[in-house]
Amino acid sequence: MNHPIVQLVISQLRGIIREPGIIFWAFCFPILMAWILGIAFDSRAENKPTVALILSGEPGPHARKLQTSSDIHVRVLDREGAMRALRKGEIQVIVSEKSGKILIELDPANQEASTIKLKVEKVLSERKAEIQIENLSAPGSRYIDFLVPGLLGMGVMNACMWGTGWVMIEFRMKKLLRAMIAASMNKVHFLVSFFVSRVIFNFLESGILILFAYFYFGLKLQGSWFALMLAMLSGLIAFSGIAVLGASRANNTQVANGVLNAVTLPSMVLSGVFFNYHNFPDWIVPIVQYFPLTLLADSVRSVFIEGAGPADILLPSMILSAMGLFFGAIGLRVYRWY
């Protein structure tokens, strides 16, 4: 038991045990994430896909079959309402019936839409319906139109959480903050410098992604550029404040990784970056829709594919800014400078 390797291993384990933060992020947080995601994606829960049904008059036999199916949830909408729901990601497939024929419209690049199409075809197979498939390719109706705004929001979150939060923690671990404080550095100036650098870098990063999506996928901004910049700026304020709070006490890499991942990982899964959060059980949607990343992604998405202007996103932008100022003020008050 006196071998140097044994003694070194024991000292390492004792160091971990004496740090409560490491214990929580190593053991408790994975269990918590498994519980949350297990509930959200519980295979035993009812998970019926939703399709939009457009009727030109009284529903025919095939439409009635869809409406009474226990495998598919049907929303009867007009053409404009169906396209609006599609752009928001609330539905992925549009079904219409005309002259006894069924028309299924979807984006073939959307894997979820292709799966729903198969379920619709299965429901209608008993009636041997004549089915026609039409691919949606108009801007605003494709999966890429839903995805890119979500990626822009996720870029804002990661830029602040890792570009600000992690760097601030690193400064503390390297004793740089102690030297800056000794040099009479203004603490507010220090935090503002991080925010300004994140704004500059993130606008460049977002601009490159927007240009790529425009030239490669033909993605166009339907709303105003000012509204987009307002949404992005409010998101930067929100996540900068959250990053300051998250970095306020962590003093080692294990705890730092846990704190930052506790914000970024659930947000990427739950906030509608890659798929609409309305796919989750109804009880969690009212909570998720007020996540900072959800508010940001929804705002950016409404500007891109719904033509929203500054007035349309003013409320979520104010909420995001208030979140950032609130969490930033708390973080500044409890911040461990050395």
Secondary structure by P-SEA (a helix, b strand, c coil): cccaaaaaaaaaaaaaaacaaaaaaaccaaaaaaaaaaaaaccccbbbbbbbbbbcccccaaaaaaaacccbbbbbccaaaaaaaaaaccccbbbbbcccbbbbbcccccaaaaaaaaaaaaaacccccbbbbbbbcccccccccccaaaaaaaaaaaaaacccaaaaaaaaaaaaaaaaaaacccaaaaaaaaaaaaaaaaaaaaaaaaaaaaaaccccccccaaaaaaaaaaaaaaaaaaaaaaacccccaaaaaaaaaacccccccccccccccccccccaaaaaaacaaaaaaaaaaaaaccccccccaaaaaaaaaaaaaaaaaaaaaacccc
